[in-house]
Amino acid sequence: MKSSLLNTILTSKAGAAALVLRVPVGLILAAHGAQKLFGWFSGNGLAGTAQWLSSMGMEPGYLMAILAGGAEFFGGLAMVLGLLTRPAALAAAFTMLVAIFSVHISNGLFADNGGYEYALTLMVASLALAIQGGGSLSMDKVLSEKLG
């Protein structure tokens, strides 16, 4: 039963084009997560992100910062590798959905006004990966072949 579920998660009929989607989306998400968790790339780090989330009523801010930053950073890295692509992409898509409705929706569509277009794009790309899987050039493919 467990290997059947794992095979369902790992197996993908998507081709090499999934790599073209996975790598840039995963890198972008990982970079945003690194800003939140580690303060890299001019980010606020965990304490700053926690304070910001708390100021918006997302409590406890520290836990929310770990969850959002972790989903983006570790989910993004997993997507780059094509390792557990579906669960990683689903976590990323959910994180972007929360970002859309908690941060961006009141600013309208366009990103230059703080709108949700960028988060929506990342969410939709992540959903596509959650549906199709990692593709033929992924760690998921290697693992699914080993599980047979």
N, C-alpha and C positions, 0 to 999 in steps of 0.2 A: 504494500500500500504506500509506504513512504517513498520508495523508489519510483512508483508510478506518478505520484504528485510531483516529485522532484524532476522527473523526465518531462512532465507537462510544463513545468516552469522553465526548464532549460531548452527544450526543443523549439526550434524556429525554422520555418520554411522561408524566411526572409533571406535575401541574397547579400551580396557585398555592400549594397547601398545602405544597409543599416549602419555600417561602419561610418559612412559619410555623415549620418545624422548623429550617431552616438558620440563621436569624438568631440566635435565642437560644443554640443549641448552639454556633455559631461564636463568638459573643461570650464565652461562658463559657470555651471552650477558649482563645481568644486572651488573655483575662485571666489564666488560669492560666499560660500560656506567658510572658506579660509578667512575672509574678512570678518565674519561673525565670530568664529571660534578663536582665531589666533591674532587678529588685528593685521594680517598681511594685506598687501595691496591697498594701503590707506584705510583699512577697516577700523571699526571701533573695538574689536575684540569681544570676548565673552561678557565682561563686566559692562561695557558700553552698550552692547546689543541688549543685554538683560534690562538695563535701565530704560532704554528706548522702548522695548516691548512692554515693560511695566507701565510706562507713561501712557501707552495706548490701551491699558486695561487688560493686557494679556498676561495674566498671573498664573503661577509664579514666573516672573520674568526670566530668572536664571534657567529654569527648566525649559521654558519656551525657546530661549536662545540656544540651548544645547540641542533641542529637537530640530529646530529650523536649520541651524548651522550644520548639525550632523547629517540631516537628510540631504542638504545641498552638497556638503564636502564629501562624505563617504559615498552617498548615492551617485554623485558626479564621477568620482573615481571608478566606482563599479561600472558605470555606464561606459566610460572610456575603455575599460578592459573588456567589456561585454561579459561581466561576471555577475550572475544573478540579475540580469538586465531588467527583467519584468518587475520584480519587487523593488529594485532601486528606482526605476522609472516611475512606478506607482507612488512611492514615497515622495519623489521630487514633484510629481504632478499635484499631489495633495498639498504639499508645501506651497506651491505656486498659487493654488486655489485659495488657500488661507491668506497669502500675501495680497492677492487681488482684492478680496473682500474686506480685509482688515486695514490695508494701507492705501491702495491705489484707486478703488472704485469711485470714490468721491471726487477724484481729480479728472474724471473722464477717460477717454481712450488713449490719448496721445502721451507718449513717454516724456516729451519735452515739458509737459505740465505736471509730471509726476503720475501720469495715468497708467493704465493697466496693460497697454499693448505688449510690452516686453515680457511681463510675467505671463500673459496669456500665450504668447508665442512659445515660451519655454514649457508651459503646461501642456500645450497641444503637441509639441514635439515629444515630450516625455510620455504622453498618452499613446502616441503612435508607437513608441518603443515598447511600452507596456503591452500593447496589443500584438505587435509582430515579433517581439523578442530580439535577441542580440544579432541574429543573422549568421551567415556562413563563416565570417571572420571574427569569431568571438570565443572567449573562454567557455561560455555556455555550450557552444558546439563541441568543444573538446571534451568537456565533462559529460555531456549527453552521450557521446560516442563511447566513453569509458564505462558508463552505466549500462549501455547496451539496450 
